[in-house]
Amino acid sequence: MLRLHGFAVSNYFNMARMALLEKGAEFEVVETYPSQDASFLARSPLGKVPCLETGNGFLSETSVMLEYIEEVLPSPAFLPRDAFRRAQVRQAIRMMELYVELPARRLYPGVFFGGSNTEATVAEVEPVLRKAMSGLRGVLRCSPFVMGEELTLADFFAAFTFSLAGTVARKVYDWDLVAEVPGLDEALARINERDSARAIHADMKAAMAAFQAHIARQRGA
Ligand SMILES: N[C@@H](CCC(=O)N[C@@H](CS)C(=O)NCC(=O)O)C(=O)O
């Protein structure tokens, strides 16, 4: 049985969990925080979560896990049959990861972790996010799902990328980043209404206090 290691507040963990839930997969969650302990590095080479335990060993990197889940559990399909449209889904995921999630993540310390962001970081990240959203305007279709008619892996990625990046942009730049792509807000609302996403959001809320205590412990350490 697949076992997903991670914690309920992690956006990457939640992307993978949503894919497993939407597949109707049998899987277990192993609550795990990132760690540089040798025992965890043996499972996740950079000590990050999520990692996915399979019958053949562990996998890291969420986009890779999404692809693996799609291959081993092909039904229902979350990648289009057509090769070009499949590549477009992967393009959207790559763009969201490299140009939205990762730059926005640089501001997580000041927005989510009770730390601060330097003026330099705040100044550097904004143009990257603006360029990304402008590019995504031409890539995302958002009717009804982010890549058009079918629910795809890009929806799972989008749901948990924009939830946090949107909060970052609002708090740091007073900017509604999601509004840059017509229909994205509605598409995200549609995804977030699904049973899978509702369960994930409920668990995220319930896990928040434990996560904040974990962060506080780490900051004190
Ligand atoms: N590229 C990785 C990113 C995963 C990631 O950054 N996870 C965060 C939690 S949401 C983490 O483990 N952070 C700890 C660290 O970076 O050391 C993926 O796609 O899974």
The ligand as a MOL file (V3000), in Angstrom:
LIG
                    3D

  0  0  0     0  0            999 V3000
M  V30 BEGIN CTAB
M  V30 COUNTS 20 19 0 0 0
M  V30 BEGIN ATOM
M  V30 1 N 10.2740 20.3980 -4.4540 0
M  V30 2 C 9.6910 19.7410 -3.3330 0
M  V30 3 C 9.3340 20.7950 -2.3050 0
M  V30 4 C 8.7600 20.2150 -1.0250 0
M  V30 5 C 8.8720 21.2100 0.1010 0
M  V30 6 O 9.4590 22.3020 0.0040 0
M  V30 7 N 8.2790 20.8370 1.2370 0
M  V30 8 C 8.3920 21.6630 2.4090 0
M  V30 9 C 7.1410 21.5120 3.2520 0
M  V30 10 S 5.7520 22.2040 2.4130 0
M  V30 11 C 9.5770 21.1790 3.2000 0
M  V30 12 O 9.7830 19.9930 3.3430 0
M  V30 13 N 10.3830 22.1310 3.6990 0
M  V30 14 C 11.5430 21.8430 4.4790 0
M  V30 15 C 12.8170 22.0790 3.7480 0
M  V30 16 O 12.7900 22.6740 2.6500 0
M  V30 17 O 13.8580 21.6900 4.2660 0
M  V30 18 C 8.4590 18.9520 -3.7580 0
M  V30 19 O 8.0250 19.1480 -4.9120 0
M  V30 20 O 7.9530 18.0840 -3.0320 0
M  V30 END ATOM
M  V30 BEGIN BOND
M  V30 1 1 1 2
M  V30 2 1 2 3
M  V30 3 1 2 18
M  V30 4 1 3 4
M  V30 5 1 4 5
M  V30 6 2 5 6
M  V30 7 1 5 7
M  V30 8 1 7 8
M  V30 9 1 8 9
M  V30 10 1 8 11
M  V30 11 1 9 10
M  V30 12 2 11 12
M  V30 13 1 11 13
M  V30 14 1 13 14
M  V30 15 1 14 15
M  V30 16 2 15 16
M  V30 17 1 15 17
M  V30 18 2 18 19
M  V30 19 1 18 20
M  V30 END BOND
M  V30 END CTAB
M  END
